[in-house]
Amino acid sequence: MQNLSTSQTTGLSLELLHVQTNTSFDLPPNLPVIRIGKPNDQIEPDINVLALPNTDIVSRLHAEIQVEGNTYYIIDVGSSNGTFVNGIKLESKKRYPLNLGDKINLGQQENVTFIFQYKQNFVSTSGSRLTHPATVFQTKTIQPQIVENKKQPQVDRPSKLVGLALMVLGILIISLNTRIGFFIHIPGVLLCVAGVIVLSQRQFNRNIGWVLIGLGAAIILFTGNLFASVNIFAILASSALLYAGYQLFNTGKVLNYGLHSVRRLLKR
């Protein structure tokens, strides 16, 4: 992987390639700060992702790329869903150097992904023309400061808490609407009562009482019927809550909607 700070290039021409749509965004070297996000009343981002798919997870001002000579730095400026480079979440307000071939994700999952690379037909100092520069540097995407992370995407704490609460609510609903009982037959009960009476009378052999109680208990166990009844609506509601809670707890989304998406819908 080539590092820009040590490369010898002329007319440095770089871009961010949006992987999902194969759309390129130029990175002008004359701009010291390149803002990435969606338009708002105060700031117009230099790289506007509003027209790209799945950008509901992208904040209005999500990240910045700072240019110092031939060195490019990326900074998460306090986005809601975070910025990831090669699978590692960046600390907010802390800048990280970018190397060619780095994969940048806006948000926790790989729905909005960019590759930091040379533009097509870039000319080096040796005069050779790179018609497909991606093959030069995409063979390795791990830089010294960032280690490849293959773990599950991180889920924010509010999503985990809401998911856990939904699962607990689902369990409570099914528990409160389920009734369990036990049918027993009269002969078993009568034998147990007779055994107790025999034990209470001194003129009878106490062993007979214990035998009667044992026979009664055996009849109850082998002839009794266990039953359970539950409300169908409770089953459906509980299943929906358990599913939604599990998805929120593990992925932060339910049917591609997270907590931030719901908040935006409620504000409209």
C-alpha positions in Angstrom: 0.0 0.0 0.0 1.4 3.4 -1.0 1.6 6.2 1.5 0.9 9.7 0.1 3.2 11.4 2.5 6.2 9.6 1.1 5.1 9.2 -2.6 6.7 11.3 -5.3 3.9 12.5 -7.5 3.1 15.5 -9.7 -0.4 17.0 -10.2 -1.7 14.9 -7.3 -5.3 13.8 -8.4 -7.3 11.7 -5.9 -10.9 10.7 -5.5 -13.3 8.9 -3.2 -15.0 6.0 -5.1 -18.4 5.1 -3.8 -18.4 1.3 -3.9 -22.2 0.7 -3.9 -22.8 2.9 -7.0 -19.3 3.1 -8.5 -19.6 6.9 -8.3 -16.4 9.0 -8.0 -16.0 12.2 -6.0 -12.9 14.3 -6.7 -10.7 15.5 -3.9 -9.4 18.9 -5.0 -5.8 19.4 -3.7 -6.4 23.2 -3.3 -9.0 22.7 -0.6 -7.5 22.4 2.9 -10.7 20.9 4.3 -13.1 18.7 2.4 -16.5 18.2 4.2 -18.5 15.0 3.8 -22.2 14.9 4.6 -25.6 16.1 3.5 -26.7 19.7 2.9 -28.3 21.8 5.7 -29.2 25.4 6.3 -25.7 26.4 7.4 -23.2 24.2 5.7 -23.0 22.8 2.1 -20.7 19.7 2.1 -18.0 19.5 -0.5 -18.9 15.8 -1.0 -22.7 15.6 -0.9 -24.0 12.0 -0.3 -27.7 12.9 -0.2 -28.4 11.3 -3.6 -26.6 8.0 -2.7 -28.6 5.0 -1.4 -28.8 4.2 2.4 -27.5 7.6 3.5 -30.1 7.9 6.3 -27.3 6.8 8.6 -25.0 9.7 7.4 -25.0 12.9 9.5 -25.4 16.4 8.0 -21.7 17.0 8.8 -20.3 13.5 9.1 -16.6 13.7 8.5 -13.8 15.9 7.1 -10.7 15.2 5.0 -7.9 17.6 5.8 -5.1 18.2 3.2 -1.6 19.2 4.2 0.7 19.0 1.2 0.6 15.4 -0.1 -0.8 14.1 3.2 -4.5 13.5 3.6 -6.2 13.1 7.0 -9.7 12.0 7.9 -11.6 13.2 10.9 -15.0 12.1 12.3 -16.6 15.4 13.4 -19.1 13.9 15.9 -21.4 11.9 13.6 -24.3 9.9 15.1 -23.3 6.5 13.6 -19.5 6.9 13.4 -16.8 6.7 10.7 -14.8 3.6 10.1 -11.5 3.1 8.2 -10.7 -0.5 7.3 -13.3 -1.7 9.8 -12.0 0.3 12.7 -14.1 3.1 14.3 -12.4 6.4 14.5 -12.4 8.4 17.7 -14.4 11.6 17.3 -12.4 14.8 16.6 -9.2 12.9 16.2 -7.5 12.8 12.8 -6.0 9.8 11.1 -3.7 9.7 8.0 -5.2 8.2 4.9 -3.3 5.8 2.6 -4.2 4.8 -0.9 -6.7 1.9 -0.9 -8.2 2.7 2.5 -11.8 1.7 2.8 -14.0 4.4 4.5 -17.5 3.5 5.9 -19.9 6.1 7.0 -22.0 4.4 9.7 -21.7 1.1 11.4 -22.5 -1.2 8.5 -21.0 -1.3 5.1 -23.9 0.5 3.4 -22.1 3.7 2.5 -18.5 2.8 1.5 -15.8 4.8 -0.2 -12.3 3.8 -1.4 -9.6 6.4 -1.2 -7.6 6.2 -4.5 -6.0 7.8 -7.5 -8.2 9.0 -10.3 -8.0 7.2 -13.6 -5.2 8.0 -16.0 -3.0 9.5 -13.2 0.6 10.4 -14.4 3.6 9.8 -12.2 6.9 11.5 -12.2 8.4 8.7 -14.3 6.0 9.6 -17.1 4.1 6.2 -17.0 0.3 6.3 -17.1 -1.7 4.3 -14.6 -4.9 3.4 -16.5 -6.1 1.2 -13.7 -4.4 2.5 -10.5 -6.6 0.5 -8.2 -4.6 -2.7 -9.0 -1.5 -1.0 -7.7 -2.7 -0.5 -4.1 -5.8 -2.5 -3.4 -3.8 -5.7 -2.7 -3.5 -4.5 1.0 -5.7 -2.2 2.9 -4.2 -2.2 6.4 -2.1 0.7 7.6 0.1 0.7 10.7 -2.3 2.9 12.7 -5.4 0.8 12.0 -5.7 -3.0 12.4 -8.3 -4.9 10.3 -11.3 -5.8 12.4 -13.5 -8.7 11.3 -15.9 -8.6 14.3 -19.6 -7.9 14.2 -20.5 -4.2 13.6 -20.6 -2.2 16.7 -24.1 -1.3 18.1 -24.6 1.9 20.1 -25.7 1.6 23.7 -29.2 3.1 23.3 -30.0 0.5 20.6 -28.8 -2.3 22.9 -30.9 -1.0 25.8 -34.1 -0.6 23.7 -33.5 -4.1 22.2 -33.1 -5.7 25.6 -36.2 -3.8 26.9 -38.3 -5.1 24.0 -37.2 -8.7 24.6 -38.0 -8.5 28.3 -41.5 -7.0 27.4 -42.1 -9.8 25.0 -41.3 -12.4 27.6 -43.6 -10.6 30.2 -46.5 -10.5 27.7 -46.4 -14.2 26.9 -45.9 -15.0 30.6 -48.8 -13.0 31.8 -51.2 -14.4 29.2 -50.3 -18.1 29.8 -52.2 -20.2 32.2 -50.9 -23.6 33.4 -53.0 -26.2 35.4 -53.1 -29.8 36.5 -56.1 -32.1 36.3 -56.1 -34.9 38.9 -58.5 -37.9 39.4 -60.5 -38.4 42.6 -59.3 -41.9 43.4 -55.7 -40.8 43.9 -56.9 -38.0 46.2 -59.1 -40.4 48.2 -56.2 -42.9 48.7 -54.0 -40.1 50.0 -56.7 -38.9 52.4 -57.2 -42.5 53.6 -53.5 -42.8 54.2 -53.5 -39.7 56.3 -56.4 -41.0 58.3 -54.7 -44.3 58.9 -51.5 -42.5 60.1 -53.6 -40.5 62.5 -55.1 -43.5 64.1 -52.9 -45.4 66.6 -54.8 -48.7 66.3 -53.8 -49.1 62.6 -50.4 -50.1 61.3 -48.6 -46.9 60.2 -47.1 -48.7 57.2 -50.5 -49.2 55.7 -51.0 -45.4 55.8 -47.8 -44.8 54.0 -48.7 -47.4 51.4 -52.0 -45.8 50.7 -50.4 -42.3 50.4 -47.8 -43.8 48.0 -50.5 -45.4 45.9 -52.5 -42.2 45.7 -49.5 -40.2 44.7 -48.6 -42.7 42.0 -52.2 -42.6 40.6 -52.1 -38.8 40.6 -48.8 -38.7 38.7 -49.7 -41.3 36.1 -53.3 -40.3 35.5 -53.1 -36.5 35.9 -53.2 -34.2 32.9 -51.1 -31.1 32.6 -52.6 -28.3 30.5 -51.6 -24.8 29.3 -53.6 -22.1 27.5 -52.3 -18.9 25.9 -53.8 -16.0 24.0 -53.0 -16.1 20.3 -52.7 -12.3 20.2 -50.2 -12.5 23.0 -48.1 -15.0 21.0 -48.0 -12.7 18.0 -47.2 -9.6 20.0 -44.6 -11.4 22.0 -42.9 -12.9 18.9 -42.8 -9.4 17.2 -41.3 -7.8 20.3 -38.7 -10.6 20.7 -37.7 -10.4 17.0 -37.4 -6.6 17.1 -35.5 -6.6 20.3 -33.1 -9.2 19.1 -32.4 -7.3 15.8 -31.9 -4.0 17.7 -29.6 -5.6 20.2 -27.4 -7.4 17.7 -27.4 -5.1 14.6 -28.9 -1.8 15.7 -31.6 -1.9 13.1 -35.1 -3.5 12.5 -36.1 -3.9 8.9 -33.2 -1.4 7.9 -34.6 1.2 10.4 -32.5 2.3 13.4 -33.4 4.5 16.4 -32.1 7.6 14.5 -34.3 6.9 11.6 -37.4 6.6 13.8 -36.5 9.9 15.6 -36.3 11.7 12.2 -39.7 10.3 11.2 -41.3 11.5 14.4 -39.9 15.0 14.0 -41.5 15.4 10.6 
